[in-house]
Amino acid sequence: MDGQTVATVGGVGLLVMIAIFLLVGLAIGALARWALPGADTMSLGRTMLYGVGGSMLGGIVSNLLGVGSTLVSLAIAVAVAAGLIWFFTRRKPKA
């Protein structure tokens, strides 16, 4: 590449890693929205951001609990994302 270096993370290009991260966030966010009852008019970008946030916080919770199963970690990430969506978009503010 003409002497230029490309940032890599574990052998995967940085842009590819970010794209994968965003796609996983979108999937987590979509599962979280699906788990919550009622209609939601949230945009695709907000769904992705809530999914990324749920994935990050869910990963921290999984590590603190010592969860070794990928499926359980996925369920925790979806639950955390659903909690974030509920808290920031669906809860009724106290009057």
Biopython code that builds the backbone (N, CA, C, O; Angstrom):
import numpy as np
from Bio.PDB.StructureBuilder import StructureBuilder

atoms = [
    (1, "MET", "N", (0.820, -1.177, 0.000)),
    (1, "MET", "CA", (0.000, 0.000, 0.000)),
    (1, "MET", "C", (0.869, 1.247, 0.000)),
    (1, "MET", "O", (0.578, 2.184, 0.743)),
    (2, "ASP", "N", (1.857, 1.291, -0.754)),
    (2, "ASP", "CA", (2.708, 2.462, -0.929)),
    (2, "ASP", "C", (3.277, 2.990, 0.387)),
    (2, "ASP", "O", (3.404, 4.202, 0.557)),
    (3, "GLY", "N", (3.612, 2.121, 1.297)),
    (3, "GLY", "CA", (4.223, 2.538, 2.538)),
    (3, "GLY", "C", (3.260, 3.067, 3.584)),
    (3, "GLY", "O", (3.695, 3.452, 4.669)),
    (4, "GLN", "N", (1.968, 3.098, 3.295)),
    (4, "GLN", "CA", (0.994, 3.565, 4.280)),
    (4, "GLN", "C", (0.560, 2.396, 5.152)),
    (4, "GLN", "O", (0.492, 1.253, 4.701)),
    (5, "THR", "N", (0.270, 2.707, 6.403)),
    (5, "THR", "CA", (-0.195, 1.657, 7.302)),
    (5, "THR", "C", (-1.707, 1.759, 7.455)),
    (5, "THR", "O", (-2.284, 2.844, 7.393)),
    (6, "VAL", "N", (-2.324, 0.622, 7.651)),
    (6, "VAL", "CA", (-3.765, 0.547, 7.847)),
    (6, "VAL", "C", (-4.009, 0.094, 9.277)),
    (6, "VAL", "O", (-3.432, -0.897, 9.724)),
    (7, "ALA", "N", (-4.862, 0.818, 9.997)),
    (7, "ALA", "CA", (-5.171, 0.439, 11.368)),
    (7, "ALA", "C", (-5.948, -0.869, 11.366)),
    (7, "ALA", "O", (-6.947, -1.011, 10.661)),
    (8, "THR", "N", (-5.476, -1.824, 12.166)),
    (8, "THR", "CA", (-6.160, -3.101, 12.258)),
    (8, "THR", "C", (-6.401, -3.452, 13.719)),
    (8, "THR", "O", (-5.656, -3.041, 14.608)),
    (9, "VAL", "N", (-7.444, -4.210, 13.940)),
    (9, "VAL", "CA", (-7.766, -4.727, 15.261)),
    (9, "VAL", "C", (-7.871, -6.232, 15.112)),
    (9, "VAL", "O", (-8.843, -6.732, 14.545)),
    (10, "GLY", "N", (-6.897, -6.953, 15.606)),
    (10, "GLY", "CA", (-6.921, -8.400, 15.491)),
    (10, "GLY", "C", (-6.900, -8.887, 14.057)),
    (10, "GLY", "O", (-7.482, -9.929, 13.755)),
    (11, "GLY", "N", (-6.247, -8.164, 13.169)),
    (11, "GLY", "CA", (-6.154, -8.569, 11.776)),
    (11, "GLY", "C", (-7.312, -8.077, 10.920)),
    (11, "GLY", "O", (-7.298, -8.283, 9.706)),
    (12, "VAL", "N", (-8.309, -7.438, 11.511)),
    (12, "VAL", "CA", (-9.455, -6.918, 10.779)),
    (12, "VAL", "C", (-9.306, -5.410, 10.691)),
    (12, "VAL", "O", (-8.955, -4.766, 11.679)),
    (13, "GLY", "N", (-9.565, -4.843, 9.535)),
    (13, "GLY", "CA", (-9.467, -3.400, 9.365)),
    (13, "GLY", "C", (-10.384, -2.659, 10.329)),
    (13, "GLY", "O", (-11.457, -3.153, 10.675)),
    (14, "LEU", "N", (-9.975, -1.506, 10.749)),
    (14, "LEU", "CA", (-10.719, -0.731, 11.734)),
    (14, "LEU", "C", (-12.115, -0.369, 11.232)),
    (14, "LEU", "O", (-13.085, -0.451, 11.986)),
    (15, "LEU", "N", (-12.225, 0.029, 9.969)),
    (15, "LEU", "CA", (-13.543, 0.366, 9.431)),
    (15, "LEU", "C", (-14.465, -0.840, 9.370)),
    (15, "LEU", "O", (-15.668, -0.720, 9.601)),
    (16, "VAL", "N", (-13.907, -1.998, 9.060)),
    (16, "VAL", "CA", (-14.699, -3.225, 9.038)),
    (16, "VAL", "C", (-15.161, -3.555, 10.451)),
    (16, "VAL", "O", (-16.302, -3.969, 10.652)),
    (17, "MET", "N", (-14.276, -3.371, 11.434)),
    (17, "MET", "CA", (-14.628, -3.646, 12.827)),
    (17, "MET", "C", (-15.743, -2.711, 13.299)),
    (17, "MET", "O", (-16.655, -3.149, 14.001)),
    (18, "ILE", "N", (-15.683, -1.439, 12.926)),
    (18, "ILE", "CA", (-16.729, -0.479, 13.304)),
    (18, "ILE", "C", (-18.047, -0.854, 12.636)),
    (18, "ILE", "O", (-19.104, -0.780, 13.262)),
    (19, "ALA", "N", (-17.991, -1.253, 11.376)),
    (19, "ALA", "CA", (-19.207, -1.661, 10.657)),
    (19, "ALA", "C", (-19.838, -2.889, 11.316)),
    (19, "ALA", "O", (-21.059, -2.952, 11.463)),
    (20, "ILE", "N", (-19.026, -3.852, 11.710)),
    (20, "ILE", "CA", (-19.539, -5.046, 12.392)),
    (20, "ILE", "C", (-20.159, -4.654, 13.730)),
    (20, "ILE", "O", (-21.229, -5.142, 14.093)),
    (21, "PHE", "N", (-19.483, -3.776, 14.453)),
    (21, "PHE", "CA", (-19.975, -3.299, 15.740)),
    (21, "PHE", "C", (-21.341, -2.631, 15.590)),
    (21, "PHE", "O", (-22.242, -2.865, 16.396)),
    (22, "LEU", "N", (-21.493, -1.795, 14.555)),
    (22, "LEU", "CA", (-22.764, -1.117, 14.322)),
    (22, "LEU", "C", (-23.861, -2.092, 13.894)),
    (22, "LEU", "O", (-25.013, -1.941, 14.301)),
    (23, "LEU", "N", (-23.519, -3.079, 13.085)),
    (23, "LEU", "CA", (-24.507, -4.075, 12.664)),
    (23, "LEU", "C", (-24.977, -4.934, 13.836)),
    (23, "LEU", "O", (-26.162, -5.250, 13.942)),
    (24, "VAL", "N", (-24.053, -5.308, 14.709)),
    (24, "VAL", "CA", (-24.434, -6.061, 15.907)),
    (24, "VAL", "C", (-25.309, -5.188, 16.799)),
    (24, "VAL", "O", (-26.289, -5.667, 17.369)),
    (25, "GLY", "N", (-24.958, -3.906, 16.921)),
    (25, "GLY", "CA", (-25.783, -2.979, 17.686)),
    (25, "GLY", "C", (-27.182, -2.862, 17.114)),
    (25, "GLY", "O", (-28.158, -2.805, 17.862)),
    (26, "LEU", "N", (-27.286, -2.825, 15.799)),
    (26, "LEU", "CA", (-28.594, -2.767, 15.150)),
    (26, "LEU", "C", (-29.406, -4.025, 15.459)),
    (26, "LEU", "O", (-30.602, -3.938, 15.739)),
    (27, "ALA", "N", (-28.771, -5.177, 15.409)),
    (27, "ALA", "CA", (-29.476, -6.429, 15.704)),
    (27, "ALA", "C", (-29.927, -6.472, 17.166)),
    (27, "ALA", "O", (-31.055, -6.876, 17.449)),
    (28, "ILE", "N", (-29.062, -6.063, 18.095)),
    (28, "ILE", "CA", (-29.417, -6.044, 19.515)),
    (28, "ILE", "C", (-30.565, -5.057, 19.745)),
    (28, "ILE", "O", (-31.522, -5.367, 20.454)),
    (29, "GLY", "N", (-30.463, -3.872, 19.145)),
    (29, "GLY", "CA", (-31.515, -2.872, 19.289)),
    (29, "GLY", "C", (-32.843, -3.345, 18.711)),
    (29, "GLY", "O", (-33.900, -3.097, 19.292)),
    (30, "ALA", "N", (-32.793, -4.022, 17.574)),
    (30, "ALA", "CA", (-34.024, -4.532, 16.952)),
    (30, "ALA", "C", (-34.661, -5.606, 17.833)),
    (30, "ALA", "O", (-35.881, -5.624, 17.997)),
    (31, "LEU", "N", (-33.854, -6.495, 18.398)),
    (31, "LEU", "CA", (-34.390, -7.516, 19.303)),
    (31, "LEU", "C", (-34.985, -6.877, 20.561)),
    (31, "LEU", "O", (-36.013, -7.322, 21.071)),
    (32, "ALA", "N", (-34.327, -5.834, 21.047)),
    (32, "ALA", "CA", (-34.831, -5.142, 22.237)),
    (32, "ALA", "C", (-36.163, -4.461, 21.947)),
    (32, "ALA", "O", (-37.080, -4.521, 22.766)),
    (33, "ARG", "N", (-36.277, -3.815, 20.788)),
    (33, "ARG", "CA", (-37.548, -3.180, 20.410)),
    (33, "ARG", "C", (-38.644, -4.219, 20.243)),
    (33, "ARG", "O", (-39.794, -3.984, 20.615)),
    (34, "TRP", "N", (-38.289, -5.355, 19.689)),
    (34, "TRP", "CA", (-39.250, -6.431, 19.480)),
    (34, "TRP", "C", (-39.729, -6.993, 20.817)),
    (34, "TRP", "O", (-40.881, -7.410, 20.936)),
    (35, "ALA", "N", (-38.855, -7.008, 21.822)),
    (35, "ALA", "CA", (-39.205, -7.552, 23.135)),
    (35, "ALA", "C", (-40.151, -6.646, 23.907)),
    (35, "ALA", "O", (-40.877, -7.117, 24.783)),
    (36, "LEU", "N", (-40.155, -5.368, 23.601)),
    (36, "LEU", "CA", (-41.025, -4.426, 24.299)),
    (36, "LEU", "C", (-42.388, -4.368, 23.611)),
    (36, "LEU", "O", (-42.459, -4.348, 22.382)),
    (37, "PRO", "N", (-43.472, -4.340, 24.394)),
    (37, "PRO", "CA", (-44.807, -4.293, 23.784)),
    (37, "PRO", "C", (-45.117, -2.902, 23.225)),
    (37, "PRO", "O", (-44.562, -1.900, 23.678)),
    (38, "GLY", "N", (-45.997, -2.859, 22.250)),
    (38, "GLY", "CA", (-46.447, -1.591, 21.686)),
    (38, "GLY", "C", (-45.638, -1.156, 20.486)),
    (38, "GLY", "O", (-44.540, -1.649, 20.226)),
    (39, "ALA", "N", (-46.220, -0.213, 19.765)),
    (39, "ALA", "CA", (-45.572, 0.320, 18.568)),
    (39, "ALA", "C", (-44.482, 1.318, 18.965)),
    (39, "ALA", "O", (-44.539, 1.947, 20.021)),
    (40, "ASP", "N", (-43.506, 1.437, 18.095)),
    (40, "ASP", "CA", (-42.410, 2.364, 18.349)),
    (40, "ASP", "C", (-42.011, 3.003, 17.031)),
    (40, "ASP", "O", (-41.837, 2.311, 16.028)),
    (41, "THR", "N", (-41.868, 4.307, 17.030)),
    (41, "THR", "CA", (-41.503, 5.035, 15.807)),
    (41, "THR", "C", (-40.043, 5.449, 15.810)),
    (41, "THR", "O", (-39.662, 6.402, 15.129)),
    (42, "MET", "N", (-39.231, 4.745, 16.566)),
    (42, "MET", "CA", (-37.812, 5.075, 16.674)),
    (42, "MET", "C", (-37.107, 4.854, 15.332)),
    (42, "MET", "O", (-37.406, 3.903, 14.610)),
    (43, "SER", "N", (-36.165, 5.750, 15.010)),
    (43, "SER", "CA", (-35.428, 5.644, 13.752)),
    (43, "SER", "C", (-34.424, 4.493, 13.801)),
    (43, "SER", "O", (-34.121, 3.948, 14.862)),
    (44, "LEU", "N", (-33.926, 4.147, 12.634)),
    (44, "LEU", "CA", (-32.923, 3.093, 12.519)),
    (44, "LEU", "C", (-31.641, 3.468, 13.272)),
    (44, "LEU", "O", (-31.031, 2.622, 13.925)),
    (45, "GLY", "N", (-31.242, 4.728, 13.179)),
    (45, "GLY", "CA", (-30.038, 5.183, 13.873)),
    (45, "GLY", "C", (-30.168, 5.101, 15.381)),
    (45, "GLY", "O", (-29.237, 4.676, 16.065)),
    (46, "ARG", "N", (-31.326, 5.509, 15.906)),
    (46, "ARG", "CA", (-31.537, 5.422, 17.356)),
    (46, "ARG", "C", (-31.592, 3.971, 17.805)),
    (46, "ARG", "O", (-31.085, 3.633, 18.875)),
    (47, "THR", "N", (-32.201, 3.111, 17.000)),
    (47, "THR", "CA", (-32.235, 1.683, 17.321)),
    (47, "THR", "C", (-30.812, 1.146, 17.422)),
    (47, "THR", "O", (-30.482, 0.394, 18.340)),
    (48, "MET", "N", (-29.974, 1.542, 16.466)),
    (48, "MET", "CA", (-28.580, 1.104, 16.454)),
    (48, "MET", "C", (-27.835, 1.621, 17.688)),
    (48, "MET", "O", (-27.083, 0.875, 18.315)),
    (49, "LEU", "N", (-28.041, 2.885, 18.034)),
    (49, "LEU", "CA", (-27.344, 3.455, 19.189)),
    (49, "LEU", "C", (-27.774, 2.788, 20.497)),
    (49, "LEU", "O", (-26.933, 2.500, 21.349)),
    (50, "TYR", "N", (-29.066, 2.543, 20.660)),
    (50, "TYR", "CA", (-29.516, 1.833, 21.855)),
    (50, "TYR", "C", (-28.960, 0.409, 21.885)),
    (50, "TYR", "O", (-28.630, -0.101, 22.956)),
    (51, "GLY", "N", (-28.854, -0.227, 20.735)),
    (51, "GLY", "CA", (-28.274, -1.567, 20.670)),
    (51, "GLY", "C", (-26.808, -1.574, 21.011)),
    (51, "GLY", "O", (-26.341, -2.469, 21.715)),
    (52, "VAL", "N", (-26.061, -0.581, 20.521)),
    (52, "VAL", "CA", (-24.632, -0.486, 20.852)),
    (52, "VAL", "C", (-24.468, -0.235, 22.349)),
    (52, "VAL", "O", (-23.628, -0.856, 23.000)),
    (53, "GLY", "N", (-25.281, 0.686, 22.893)),
    (53, "GLY", "CA", (-25.212, 0.957, 24.332)),
    (53, "GLY", "C", (-25.572, -0.267, 25.156)),
    (53, "GLY", "O", (-24.918, -0.566, 26.155)),
    (54, "GLY", "N", (-26.616, -0.976, 24.735)),
    (54, "GLY", "CA", (-27.007, -2.200, 25.430)),
    (54, "GLY", "C", (-25.939, -3.274, 25.345)),
    (54, "GLY", "O", (-25.720, -4.014, 26.304)),
    (55, "SER", "N", (-25.274, -3.362, 24.203)),
    (55, "SER", "CA", (-24.197, -4.339, 24.043)),
    (55, "SER", "C", (-23.031, -4.036, 24.962)),
    (55, "SER", "O", (-22.469, -4.931, 25.594)),
    (56, "MET", "N", (-22.673, -2.755, 25.028)),
    (56, "MET", "CA", (-21.536, -2.372, 25.870)),
    (56, "MET", "C", (-21.855, -2.583, 27.354)),
    (56, "MET", "O", (-21.077, -3.205, 28.077)),
    (57, "LEU", "N", (-22.998, -2.066, 27.800)),
    (57, "LEU", "CA", (-23.373, -2.235, 29.204)),
    (57, "LEU", "C", (-23.660, -3.701, 29.531)),
    (57, "LEU", "O", (-23.315, -4.178, 30.612)),
    (58, "GLY", "N", (-24.285, -4.406, 28.606)),
    (58, "GLY", "CA", (-24.542, -5.829, 28.808)),
    (58, "GLY", "C", (-23.256, -6.640, 28.901)),
    (58, "GLY", "O", (-23.182, -7.600, 29.668)),
    (59, "GLY", "N", (-22.245, -6.261, 28.126)),
    (59, "GLY", "CA", (-20.952, -6.925, 28.221)),
    (59, "GLY", "C", (-20.291, -6.702, 29.567)),
    (59, "GLY", "O", (-19.675, -7.610, 30.127)),
    (60, "ILE", "N", (-20.423, -5.484, 30.084)),
    (60, "ILE", "CA", (-19.871, -5.186, 31.411)),
    (60, "ILE", "C", (-20.588, -6.016, 32.473)),
    (60, "ILE", "O", (-19.949, -6.602, 33.347)),
    (61, "VAL", "N", (-21.921, -6.061, 32.392)),
    (61, "VAL", "CA", (-22.698, -6.847, 33.353)),
    (61, "VAL", "C", (-22.339, -8.325, 33.251)),
    (61, "VAL", "O", (-22.180, -8.993, 34.272)),
    (62, "SER", "N", (-22.211, -8.837, 32.043)),
    (62, "SER", "CA", (-21.847, -10.246, 31.848)),
    (62, "SER", "C", (-20.491, -10.559, 32.451)),
    (62, "SER", "O", (-20.313, -11.598, 33.087)),
    (63, "ASN", "N", (-19.535, -9.665, 32.254)),
    (63, "ASN", "CA", (-18.209, -9.877, 32.827)),
    (63, "ASN", "C", (-18.238, -9.826, 34.345)),
    (63, "ASN", "O", (-17.574, -10.624, 35.006)),
    (64, "LEU", "N", (-19.001, -8.893, 34.904)),
    (64, "LEU", "CA", (-19.104, -8.802, 36.360)),
    (64, "LEU", "C", (-19.765, -10.036, 36.959)),
    (64, "LEU", "O", (-19.412, -10.461, 38.060)),
    (65, "LEU", "N", (-20.724, -10.611, 36.237)),
    (65, "LEU", "CA", (-21.396, -11.815, 36.708)),
    (65, "LEU", "C", (-20.614, -13.089, 36.394)),
    (65, "LEU", "O", (-20.961, -14.163, 36.886)),
    (66, "GLY", "N", (-19.583, -12.984, 35.594)),
    (66, "GLY", "CA", (-18.777, -14.152, 35.236)),
    (66, "GLY", "C", (-19.473, -15.083, 34.268)),
    (66, "GLY", "O", (-19.263, -16.295, 34.306)),
    (67, "VAL", "N", (-20.301, -14.526, 33.400)),
    (67, "VAL", "CA", (-21.044, -15.337, 32.423)),
    (67, "VAL", "C", (-20.080, -15.812, 31.346)),
    (67, "VAL", "O", (-19.346, -15.017, 30.760)),
    (68, "GLY", "N", (-20.089, -17.110, 31.092)),
    (68, "GLY", "CA", (-19.202, -17.663, 30.077)),
    (68, "GLY", "C", (-19.917, -17.994, 28.779)),
    (68, "GLY", "O", (-19.278, -18.200, 27.748)),
    (69, "SER", "N", (-21.239, -18.047, 28.827)),
    (69, "SER", "CA", (-22.031, -18.433, 27.662)),
    (69, "SER", "C", (-22.311, -17.236, 26.767)),
    (69, "SER", "O", (-22.727, -16.178, 27.240)),
    (70, "THR", "N", (-22.082, -17.408, 25.478)),
    (70, "THR", "CA", (-22.360, -16.346, 24.517)),
    (70, "THR", "C", (-23.858, -16.065, 24.425)),
    (70, "THR", "O", (-24.265, -14.912, 24.283)),
    (71, "LEU", "N", (-24.670, -17.099, 24.503)),
    (71, "LEU", "CA", (-26.117, -16.939, 24.410)),
    (71, "LEU", "C", (-26.658, -16.146, 25.602)),
    (71, "LEU", "O", (-27.529, -15.292, 25.436)),
    (72, "VAL", "N", (-26.148, -16.425, 26.792)),
    (72, "VAL", "CA", (-26.579, -15.686, 27.977)),
    (72, "VAL", "C", (-26.114, -14.236, 27.886)),
    (72, "VAL", "O", (-26.857, -13.327, 28.256)),
    (73, "SER", "N", (-24.898, -14.010, 27.401)),
    (73, "SER", "CA", (-24.405, -12.647, 27.218)),
    (73, "SER", "C", (-25.257, -11.884, 26.214)),
    (73, "SER", "O", (-25.521, -10.696, 26.400)),
    (74, "LEU", "N", (-25.685, -12.555, 25.159)),
    (74, "LEU", "CA", (-26.574, -11.943, 24.175)),
    (74, "LEU", "C", (-27.906, -11.568, 24.818)),
    (74, "LEU", "O", (-28.421, -10.474, 24.587)),
    (75, "ALA", "N", (-28.462, -12.465, 25.620)),
    (75, "ALA", "CA", (-29.729, -12.187, 26.289)),
    (75, "ALA", "C", (-29.593, -11.009, 27.249)),
    (75, "ALA", "O", (-30.505, -10.189, 27.354)),
    (76, "ILE", "N", (-28.475, -10.917, 27.944)),
    (76, "ILE", "CA", (-28.240, -9.794, 28.853)),
    (76, "ILE", "C", (-28.131, -8.497, 28.061)),
    (76, "ILE", "O", (-28.680, -7.477, 28.478)),
    (77, "ALA", "N", (-27.440, -8.515, 26.934)),
    (77, "ALA", "CA", (-27.302, -7.318, 26.103)),
    (77, "ALA", "C", (-28.664, -6.852, 25.587)),
    (77, "ALA", "O", (-28.944, -5.653, 25.583)),
    (78, "VAL", "N", (-29.506, -7.780, 25.154)),
    (78, "VAL", "CA", (-30.844, -7.426, 24.672)),
    (78, "VAL", "C", (-31.678, -6.863, 25.821)),
    (78, "VAL", "O", (-32.401, -5.883, 25.641)),
    (79, "ALA", "N", (-31.579, -7.477, 26.997)),
    (79, "ALA", "CA", (-32.345, -6.991, 28.150)),
    (79, "ALA", "C", (-31.904, -5.586, 28.556)),
    (79, "ALA", "O", (-32.740, -4.741, 28.876)),
    (80, "VAL", "N", (-30.609, -5.337, 28.544)),
    (80, "VAL", "CA", (-30.112, -4.004, 28.895)),
    (80, "VAL", "C", (-30.556, -2.982, 27.848)),
    (80, "VAL", "O", (-30.968, -1.878, 28.203)),
    (81, "ALA", "N", (-30.475, -3.335, 26.568)),
    (81, "ALA", "CA", (-30.925, -2.423, 25.505)),
    (81, "ALA", "C", (-32.417, -2.147, 25.639)),
    (81, "ALA", "O", (-32.853, -1.010, 25.454)),
    (82, "ALA", "N", (-33.203, -3.168, 25.955)),
    (82, "ALA", "CA", (-34.644, -2.967, 26.151)),
    (82, "ALA", "C", (-34.887, -2.046, 27.339)),
    (82, "ALA", "O", (-35.778, -1.198, 27.294)),
    (83, "GLY", "N", (-34.107, -2.207, 28.395)),
    (83, "GLY", "CA", (-34.230, -1.320, 29.545)),
    (83, "GLY", "C", (-33.889, 0.118, 29.195)),
    (83, "GLY", "O", (-34.549, 1.045, 29.663)),
    (84, "LEU", "N", (-32.866, 0.308, 28.379)),
    (84, "LEU", "CA", (-32.505, 1.661, 27.944)),
    (84, "LEU", "C", (-33.609, 2.285, 27.095)),
    (84, "LEU", "O", (-33.959, 3.451, 27.275)),
    (85, "ILE", "N", (-34.148, 1.502, 26.175)),
    (85, "ILE", "CA", (-35.225, 2.010, 25.320)),
    (85, "ILE", "C", (-36.434, 2.371, 26.169)),
    (85, "ILE", "O", (-37.034, 3.429, 25.984)),
    (86, "TRP", "N", (-36.788, 1.498, 27.093)),
    (86, "TRP", "CA", (-37.934, 1.788, 27.946)),
    (86, "TRP", "C", (-37.683, 3.052, 28.770)),
    (86, "TRP", "O", (-38.549, 3.923, 28.852)),
    (87, "PHE", "N", (-36.517, 3.150, 29.371)),
    (87, "PHE", "CA", (-36.219, 4.270, 30.257)),
    (87, "PHE", "C", (-36.222, 5.602, 29.515)),
    (87, "PHE", "O", (-36.771, 6.587, 30.010)),
    (88, "PHE", "N", (-35.619, 5.638, 28.343)),
    (88, "PHE", "CA", (-35.466, 6.911, 27.641)),
    (88, "PHE", "C", (-36.611, 7.262, 26.696)),
    (88, "PHE", "O", (-36.758, 8.428, 26.328)),
    (89, "THR", "N", (-37.427, 6.287, 26.291)),
    (89, "THR", "CA", (-38.472, 6.615, 25.314)),
    (89, "THR", "C", (-39.884, 6.263, 25.754)),
    (89, "THR", "O", (-40.837, 6.884, 25.281)),
    (90, "ARG", "N", (-40.052, 5.301, 26.631)),
    (90, "ARG", "CA", (-41.407, 4.816, 26.883)),
    (90, "ARG", "C", (-41.925, 5.043, 28.303)),
    (90, "ARG", "O", (-43.134, 4.955, 28.518)),
    (91, "ARG", "N", (-41.090, 5.322, 29.249)),
    (91, "ARG", "CA", (-41.601, 5.490, 30.613)),
    (91, "ARG", "C", (-42.374, 6.778, 30.701)),
    (91, "ARG", "O", (-42.105, 7.743, 29.986)),
    (92, "LYS", "N", (-43.320, 6.773, 31.576)),
    (92, "LYS", "CA", (-44.135, 7.960, 31.787)),
    (92, "LYS", "C", (-43.440, 8.832, 32.823)),
    (92, "LYS", "O", (-43.178, 8.371, 33.934)),
    (93, "PRO", "N", (-43.135, 10.090, 32.481)),
    (93, "PRO", "CA", (-42.497, 10.958, 33.465)),
    (93, "PRO", "C", (-43.464, 11.268, 34.605)),
    (93, "PRO", "O", (-44.672, 11.402, 34.407)),
    (94, "LYS", "N", (-42.896, 11.376, 35.793)),
    (94, "LYS", "CA", (-43.727, 11.704, 36.957)),
    (94, "LYS", "C", (-44.188, 13.148, 36.869)),
    (94, "LYS", "O", (-43.404, 14.058, 36.600)),
    (95, "ALA", "N", (-45.475, 13.334, 37.102)),
    (95, "ALA", "CA", (-46.036, 14.681, 37.004)),
    (95, "ALA", "C", (-45.917, 15.448, 38.302)),
    (95, "ALA", "O", (-46.344, 16.600, 38.380)),
]
sb = StructureBuilder()
sb.init_structure("model")
sb.init_model(0)
sb.init_chain("A")
sb.init_seg("    ")
for serial, (resi, resn, name, xyz) in enumerate(atoms, 1):
    if name == "N":
        sb.init_residue(resn, " ", resi, " ")
    sb.init_atom(name, np.array(xyz, "f"), 0.0, 1.0, " ", f" {name:<3s}", serial, name[0])
structure = sb.get_structure()
